[in-house]
Amino acid sequence: MRAVNKIFDSNDARCISRNKLPRLIYDFIEGATGREVAPIENLKAFDEIKLLPRALRDVSQCNTSTVFLGQTFGLPFGIAPMGMCNLAFSKADTIMAKAAKKWNFPHGISTASSTDIKDLYNICEDNAWFQLYLFSGVESGMRLVNAAQSVGCNTLILTVDVPQGSRRMRELRNGFQVPFKMGLSQFVDLATHPTWTIRTIFNGIPKPVLINQSEDRFDRKAPRPGATWEFLEKIRMIWKGRIIVKGVLSTEDAVRVKALGADAIWVSNHGGRQLDAAPPAINVLPRIREALGNEYPLAFDSGIRDGSDIVKALAKGANFVFLGRPILHSLAAAGDVGLEKILSILSEDIKVVMAQLGINRVEEINSSVLAGE
Ligand SMILES: Cc1cc2nc3c(=O)[nH]c(=O)nc-3n(C[C@H](O)[C@H](O)[C@H](O)COP(=O)(O)O)c2cc1C
């Protein structure tokens, strides 16, 4: 049976991805920091939220489209920015950009992308949102910002939860680094996954193309100098489009980010990849919503695995949500058809959950759909 036909949910995609990818790559995607408590807690926190089914309502007009930051999208979710996606499947960045165009949702393009922003912008235009990290100081960050602006990007995601790369045990144990270091264990790992290895060599081993390799060291664990409140103020003055600040969990920080003129805040614990003791992002979302008021745009990610999680995040105060690992696993499992399959599953799943809740429009999702509130 073709792998794509075995995908019925994001966990199926993850299991197939685990078999298909070299361990080095699967662990880079699935892994987190410390003892990996945070990603488990993210999922548990979603399981603990319950939705209240409603009876006898006409749900024949169910529509998953929604407006976020003045832009209309076909779905209430998009793809979170992720570095080195082409490691999951060759040309994954391009496949995701095409999906963002077709389904009409935002596609986060990471600073550590292995495809040029211009090529991705040309495919999905205003759905191409550039994500910025400072790898080597303010100057090179500004160069990236100008490059993104000059290709036409109008949305900048400033990631603020990586003051320094975290210690990820799986990556340390596997000797994962970019560019690859090839020792005996890595050789055996790649040799025992020949389909992935041959495809990847044939299409070119991915590397982060936006970072100038001669000037900017791609050392994920190095401190990221210059990513401060002053930098946010500076970016706000330079960037003409919308700015979303990603990786906020503290209410106090959220209030300050809003006051500095960011257009939206993205509540996230980076899928548990940065601080193992961080709270599940979904648990802090309602507090941040309360502090910022009902009108302020909030995006959310961390731990979303199915349609009901998407609805739960919207009910807890998000206006829009993003997924990380499930997207890469669907690509690793079955390439473009794998991604298409998971997007169809998620979109169908949202509709089924909305029908249970007796609602037809994404805007109707609020705390009233939660059981026991
Ligand atoms: C392989 C991988 C690479 C990532 N790279 C980035 C990145 O370059 N920039 C960023 O802001 N977040 C990055 N993230 C975090 C995601 O944007 C997102 O916050 C997280 O994956 C959401 O959690 P989830 O995987 O549980 O959906 C990465 C996540 C993964 C899994």
The ligand as an ORCA input file, in Angstrom:
! r2SCAN-3c Opt
* xyz 0 1
  C      12.285     21.116     12.587
  C      11.811     22.416     13.174
  C      12.483     23.590     12.852
  C      12.023     24.810     13.373
  N      12.660     25.958     12.976
  C      12.151     27.152     13.367
  C      12.687     28.360     12.849
  O      13.610     28.353     12.049
  N      12.129     29.529     13.276
  C      11.073     29.577     14.173
  O      10.602     30.657     14.516
  N      10.558     28.428     14.666
  C      11.037     27.232     14.275
  N      10.477     26.070     14.726
  C       9.317     26.147     15.653
  C       7.997     26.176     14.870
  O       7.849     27.400     14.172
  C       6.789     26.046     15.806
  O       6.863     27.048     16.811
  C       6.671     24.680     16.477
  O       7.076     23.637     15.615
  C       5.207     24.461     16.889
  O       5.055     23.295     17.598
  P       4.523     21.915     16.945
  O       5.696     21.320     16.227
  O       4.116     21.140     18.153
  O       3.372     22.244     16.013
  C      10.910     24.847     14.240
  C      10.256     23.656     14.558
  C      10.695     22.446     14.023
  C       9.920     21.191     14.361
*
